[in-house]
Amino acid sequence: MGNPSDQRAGLLYGFAAYGMWGILPLYWHLLEDTSPAEVLAHRMVWSLPTALLLLVALRRWSWIRPLLRQPKKLGLVALAAAAISLNWGLFIWSVSVGRVLESSLGYFINPLVSIAFGVLLLRERLRPAQWTAVAIGAVAVAVLSIGYGQVPWLSIALALCFATYGLIKKHIQLDGVDGFSAETAVQFLPALGFLVYLGVTGESGFTTGGTGHALLLAFSGLVTAVPLIFFGSAAVRLPLSTIGLLQYLAPVLMFLLGLLAFHEEMPPERWAGFILVWAALTLLTWDALRTRQQSRSRLRTAALQAAEQETAERDAAEQETAESTATAASPSPKP
């Protein structure tokens, strides 16, 4: 897929995208004096002008009119916007209450939830290794429930809403920038209305937190858009298997931040649960890479067999032509 320089660039873009997503808790932590609901609203509001600037720079307008003529697709865009809004809101809240480790777990188990969606909603068939990984994930949730003293609902909710978002995006079929623009357009008015309400009631932190604080809120749209742009650039340059491996970088960084920067507790039961999740993901990754290699081998074998058959048929045809020519050129017997 592509030349080596393209793949190197794709890896850089991929590391940048997932790396930025992984350190986002640091950004939201800077805004801890503002309520998570207001931070979320600012993220939605400032994402739209960012998206519009991107569309102007890329001259990407042709998709808008066809989308407006498809009510069903517009409904799916609204559902996608709701799902990702819930994901954003839960994540921002988790940082404000010191539950970054639990958030990272949500993104670790997201592939397992996506597989479960595939089985339950799309009637997909799982390979034995995938069934085993899902079973290990279920055991991990049980162990973590013991460790937390309750079901890790935040992790499960984050994974569920993000997997739902991914499922809806498959049906919308808009690329990264177009989809981001459509979703932020849906989010804009409700979020703006909420911010106006906060301003009228005197509860807004945008004008009372100082210039630096206001700039942090305003740049939340850019912080949302830039990793998405890098991800789109990586996706067109790298195989899906590589993208699948890179996606674990974000929750790994979140985990390290929760453990080392925010000093959240990790008793033995939680370590056991996380280790089980990592084991399930390792099994999934091994199975995906093995399946991809087997598919490539089958394709190479089939291509080789087709080439050999074509060569054999061509040789047979040439031999038959040569024999026919020789027969026609030989002298006829005299009477």
N, C-alpha and C positions, 0 to 999 in steps of 0.2 A: 504494500500500500504506500504509494508515493516514494520519493527519493529520500536518502538519509537525512538531508538538510531539513526537509519538511517534517520528518519524524522527530528530529531534534527540537525543532521549533514547537511541534505539537506537545512534546514532553514538557518544555518550558511553560507553555500556556497552561497545560494541565496542572502542573505543580503550583503555578501562580493561582489558578482558580480555586483548587481545593485547599491550598495553603491559606488563602484569604478567608475562605469560608471557615476554616479551622480556627483562625484567630479572631473571628468576629466577637466572641465573648468579651475580649478586651475592649472593643469599641463600645459595646452596650454597657459594659461596666463603668465607663466614663460618664454615662448618662443615668447612673443609679439614683440620682436625686430627683429625676423626673419619673412620673408613673409609667409603668410598662405600656398602658393603654395609649398615653400621649406619644411615647416613643414610636409605637407601632403606627399611629396615625400620621406622624411626621414621615416615617419611612414610606408609607403609601403615597402621601401627597407629593413629596419631593421626587419620588420615582417617576412620576408622569413627565415633568419637564425634562428629566434626564433621558427618558425614552424618546421624547419628541426630538431632542437634539441628536440622538443617535439616528433616528429615521431621516432627519434632514441631511446629516452627514453621509448616510449610506444611500440616500434617495430611494427609500423603501416605502412607497405609498400604494403600490398596485394591489396589495392584498386587502386593503381596508374596505373598498366598495363591495367586492365579492362576499366578504365576511358579513357586512351589514345586510346582505340579501338572504342570509341563511339564519333564520330564527333559532333553529335547533343548535347550530354551531355557536351562536351567541349565548344560548343557555349553558352550553358546556363551558364556554369561557368564564361565565359568571360562577359556575360551580368550581372551576379551577382556581379562580380568584379567591373564593371563599375558603377552599382547602389550604392554599398557600398562606392566606392571611391568618388562619388558625395556627398553622405551623410557625409562622413568624412570631405571632403573639405569645405562644407557649415558650418559644425559645428565649425571647427577650425577658419574659417573666422569670424563667428558670435562672437566668444570670442574676437578676435582681434579688432573688431569694437564696442564692448560693447553692444551686442544684445543677451545676454544669456537668458533673460526672453522670448524672441521670440523663441529661440531654444527650451526651455523647453516646450513651447506651442506646438511646432511641435511634440514632443514625447507624449504629452498628447492626441493630436488628432489622433495619429497614429492608435489606435484601431478603430476609426470611419472610417478612410480611408480604413483600411483592410476590414471592413464590406462592405463598398461601392464597393470595388474590388470583394468581394464575390458575390454580387448581379449582378454587371455589367459583370464580366468576367466568373464566375463559375456558374451563374444561381442559386445561393443559395436563399432560401426563408427566410425572416426575420420574427421574432415574433413581435407582436405589440410593446413591450417594446423596441426592437432594432430599429424599425422605429422611435419611439418617440425620442430615443437617437440621432439618425442621424439628425432628424429635429432640435433638440436643438443645436446640433453641428453646423448646417448650420446657425442658428440664431446667435450663438456665433461668427462665422466668420464675419457675417455682422456687429455685434456690434464692434468687434475688428477693422474692416476696418474703422469705424468711429473714433475709439480711436487712431489708428495709422495714420489716414489721407490717408491711402491707404490699399489695400488688403494685409494682412500679408503673403506676398509671401514666405518669408524665412521659416515660420512655415509650410506652405502648401508644399513647396518643400522638406523640411526634411521628413515630413510625407509621401509624395508620393514616394520618392526614397527608404525610408526604407520599406514601404509596398510592393513596387515592388521587393525589395531584398527578402523579406519574401516569396512572391509569387513564385519567381524563385527557391528559395531554396526548396520549396515543391516538385518541379519537378526534382531537381537534386538528392535529397535523399542521401546526404552525411552527416555524423554526424559532430559535431562541429569542432574537430581538423582536420579531413580530409578536410572538406569544407574550413576552414580557410587556410589550406596549399595550396589547389588548387587555391584559389582566390589570395593569395599573390604571387604565382608563376606567375600568369597572370600579376599582377601589377608590378612585380619586374623590368623587363627590361625597360619599359617606364619611370618609376620613376628614375631608375639609369641613364638612358640617360639624363634626365632633370637635375639631380644633377651634372653630368659630364659637361654639358653645363654651368651651373652656376659657376662651378669651373674654367672652361676655360675662361669665360668672367669676372672673378673676382667678381662675385656677390654672391658667396656662403657665408653663415654665419657660416658654420660648422667649418672652420679653423680660422675665425677671431673673433669669439665671446668668446674665452677662453675655457679652459678645461671643466669647469662646464657646459657651454652651449652646448658643443659638446657631453658631456655625456647625457644631457637631450634629445638631438635629437636621440642619439643612443639607449637610453632606451625606445624610443617611441614604438618600436616593442614589447618589454616586457609588456609595459603598455596596449597595444592592446590585447595581448594574455592572460594575467593572468585572467582578468574578464571572458573571454570566457571559460577558463578551469574551473573556479568556477561555471559558469553557467551550463556547461555540467555536472558537479558533482551534482548540485542541480536538474537538469532536470530528472535524473534517480532515484532520491530519493523522489520526491514530486509529488503530483497530479498536473495536468495542471491548475486546478482552483487556486491552491496556487501560482504557477508560474505567473499566470495572475494577481494576486493581488500584488505580489512582483514587477512586472514590473513598477508600478507607483512610486516606491521609487526613481528611477533615475531622472525623470523629477521634482519630488518634491524637491530633493536636488539641482538640477539646478536652480529651481525657487528661492529657499532660497538664493543660492549664488548670483544670479542676483540682488535680492532685498537687501540683507544684506551685502554681501562682495563687490559687484561691484557697489552698489548704483544706479541701473538703475531706471528710472522714471516709476511710476505706477499710472497714472491719473485714475479717477473714471471709465471712459469708458473701460479701460483695465481690471480693477478689475471686472467690470460687465461681460466682455467677458470670463475671466478666470473662474469666478464663474459658468457661463453657461456651460462651458466645463466640469468643475468638476461635475456639476449636471448630465450631460449626462453620464459621466464615472461611477458615483454612480449608475445610473439606469441600465447601462450595467452590472455592477458587481452584483447588486441585481438579475437581470434577469438570469445571468449565474449560480449563486449559487442556485437560486430557481429551475431552469431547471435541474441542476445536482441532487438536492435532489429529485425532482419528478422522474427522471430517476432511481435513486437508489431505490425509493419506489416501482416503477413498477417492477423492476427486482426482488426485494425481494418478492413482491406479486406473481409474476409469478413462482418464484422458490418454494414458499410455496404451491401454487396450484398444481404444478407438483409433489411435494413430496406427497401431500395428495392424488392425483390421483394414484400415484404409490403404495402408501400404500393400498388404496382401492382395486386396481387391484390385489395386492399380497394377501390381505385378502380373496378376492373372489376366487382366484385360490386355496388357501389353503383350503378354505371351500369346494370347489368343489372336491378337492382331497380327503379330509376326508370323504365326503359323498360317493364317489366312492369306497373308501377302506371299509367303513362300509357295503355297499351293497354287495361287493364281499365276505366279511367275514361272512355274515348272512347265516344260514342253508337253503338249498333249500327245498321247500315244497314237502312232500311225495306224490306219485301218489295214 
